Amino acid sequence: MANRDLTAMAAAGYEGGANPHLASSPNFYAHELGAYLNAKGASHPRDVRMGRGYRIRANDMLFKITNAGQRGGSTFERLE
């Protein structure tokens, strides 16, 4: 998979937009991560990219996606 920039999808989630993406797609997880960052009071998402497996990078941090594919219920565990 190409190292595709998902920052726009994460920004839409951060800003409270509905998640129109297919559950389990990289776009879906980026959107969910944006909403998660907002809920945690973190800064606006930047340089968002999928990693291997259920991992996603944003804001110079690595997150593991837990409870994957659950619309509005995906959660994230910070790894780095």
Residue pairs with C-beta under 8 A, 6 or more apart in sequence:
1 26
1 50
3 49
4 26
4 49
4 50
5 47
5 48
5 49
6 26
6 27
6 29
6 30
6 48
6 49
6 50
6 56
7 30
7 45
7 46
7 47
7 48
9 21
9 27
9 30
9 31
9 34
9 48
10 30
10 31
10 33
10 34
10 37
10 45
10 48
10 58
11 34
11 44
11 45
12 31
12 34
13 19
13 30
13 31
13 32
13 33
13 34
13 35
13 36
13 38
13 45
14 34
14 35
14 37
14 38
14 44
14 45
15 34
15 38
16 35
16 38
17 31
19 28
19 31
19 32
19 35
19 71
19 72
21 27
21 28
21 31
22 28
23 69
23 70
23 71
24 68
24 69
26 50
26 56
28 69
29 50
29 56
29 65
29 68
29 74
30 45
30 48
30 50
30 56
32 65
32 72
32 74
32 76
33 45
33 48
33 56
33 58
33 63
33 65
33 74
33 76
34 45
34 48
35 72
36 74
36 75
36 76
37 43
37 44
37 45
37 58
37 59
42 59
43 59
45 58
45 59
46 58
46 59
47 57
47 58
47 59
47 60
48 56
48 57
48 58
49 56
49 57
49 58
50 56
50 57
51 57
51 62
54 64
54 65
54 66
54 68
55 62
55 63
55 64
55 65
55 79
56 62
56 63
56 65
56 76
57 63
61 78
61 79
61 80
62 78
62 79
62 80
63 76
63 77
63 78
63 79
64 76
64 77
64 79
65 74
65 75
65 76
66 74
66 75
66 76
66 77
67 73
67 74
67 75
68 74
